[in-house]
């Protein structure tokens, strides 16, 4: 995907990660000081938040760096059978994390509503794009399950106000 994106002359692309030495920028997603406020037009955050204890802080930083009118794609594993997001920070061992969250380096397992609530609380407008949006043929060709959803978030041009929302937990 990197090669594809970089093939467009008018796109300035930066990859970022905390530990991967091959990226353009080494950053902590909960404190992205390397990027100025409202300096990013589009971001892709793929399978990161389930590894980050302070996912609220990470989402606030993504919201901060996104320019008004910008958008992003955020992907996490979601357990559709869960009613609420499962997290327990006392679970520390790799074996226990496999047992509780389905992977040894995960710190939570998101429910669909819990994930969307956290995106909303961070200030994002959340668009849930599924089979009705893309079509059954596209899903079949890509090998996607019919219940799969792509979460595309937007930052409103005038900003959002969430005075009535409580932190999702």
JOUR-V954926 format. One record per residue. N is the residue number from 1. PHI is phi in whole degrees, -180 to 180 (NA if undefined). OMEGA is omega in whole degrees, -180 to 180 (999 if undefined). Layout:
# JOUR-V954926
{{N,PHI,OMEGA} {N,PHI,OMEGA}}
This chain:
# JOUR-V954926
{{1,NA,180} {2,-58,180} {3,-60,-180} {4,-62,-179} {5,-64,-178} {6,-70,179} {7,-73,178} {8,-92,-175} {9,-61,-173} {10,-88,180} {11,-103,172} {12,-100,-174} {13,-111,176} {14,-130,173} {15,-96,-177} {16,-145,178} {17,-164,179} {18,-78,-171} {19,-115,-175} {20,-75,-178} {21,-73,-177} {22,-88,-177} {23,-83,177} {24,-70,-174} {25,-131,175} {26,-93,-175} {27,-139,170} {28,-92,-174} {29,-63,178} {30,-88,-179} {31,-156,-172} {32,-90,-176} {33,-69,-179} {34,-68,179} {35,-109,179} {36,-72,175} {37,-59,177} {38,58,-177} {39,-105,-175} {40,-116,178} {41,-83,-175} {42,-144,172} {43,-136,173} {44,-125,178} {45,-118,-172} {46,-111,174} {47,54,178} {48,-117,-169} {49,-61,179} {50,-70,178} {51,-99,-170} {52,-110,-180} {53,-59,-178} {54,-95,-179} {55,-68,175} {56,-61,178} {57,-64,178} {58,-64,179} {59,-66,176} {60,-61,179} {61,-67,177} {62,-62,178} {63,-64,-178} {64,-63,-175} {65,-77,-179} {66,-77,179} {67,-74,174} {68,-58,-175} {69,90,179} {70,-81,-179} {71,-147,179} {72,-150,174} {73,-114,178} {74,-123,-179} {75,-122,175} {76,-142,172} {77,-71,-179} {78,-124,175} {79,-95,-175} {80,-64,-180} {81,-79,-179} {82,-80,175} {83,-89,178} {84,-133,178} {85,-66,-179} {86,-99,174} {87,-149,-180} {88,-154,-174} {89,-75,173} {90,-81,176} {91,-78,-171} {92,-118,-174} {93,-79,179} {94,-60,-180} {95,-63,180} {96,-68,178} {97,-67,174} {98,-59,-178} {99,-63,-174} {100,-88,-169} {101,-120,175} {102,85,176} {103,-161,-172} {104,-70,180} {105,-114,176} {106,-89,177} {107,-113,177} {108,-162,172} {109,-129,-175} {110,-78,163} {111,-89,180} {112,-62,-178} {113,-67,179} {114,-64,179} {115,-66,-179} {116,-63,178} {117,-59,-180} {118,-67,177} {119,-64,178} {120,-63,-178} {121,-61,179} {122,-71,178} {123,114,-176} {124,-78,163} {125,-85,-174} {126,-109,174} {127,-109,-180} {128,-104,-176} {129,-105,-178} {130,-127,-175} {131,-62,178} {132,-65,180} {133,-78,-174} {134,-89,-178} {135,98,-179} {136,-62,-178} {137,-64,179} {138,-64,179} {139,-62,180} {140,-63,-179} {141,-63,-179} {142,-85,-179} {143,72,-179} {144,-91,175} {145,-67,-178} {146,-57,-179} {147,-92,179} {148,-65,-180} {149,-137,173} {150,-101,-178} {151,-99,179} {152,-109,-178} {153,-104,179} {154,-130,172} {155,-109,-178} {156,-60,-179} {157,-62,-179} {158,-96,-178} {159,86,-180} {160,-114,178} {161,-123,-178} {162,-122,-177} {163,-61,-175} {164,-93,-179} {165,-93,173} {166,-100,177} {167,-57,-180} {168,-75,176} {169,-150,999}}
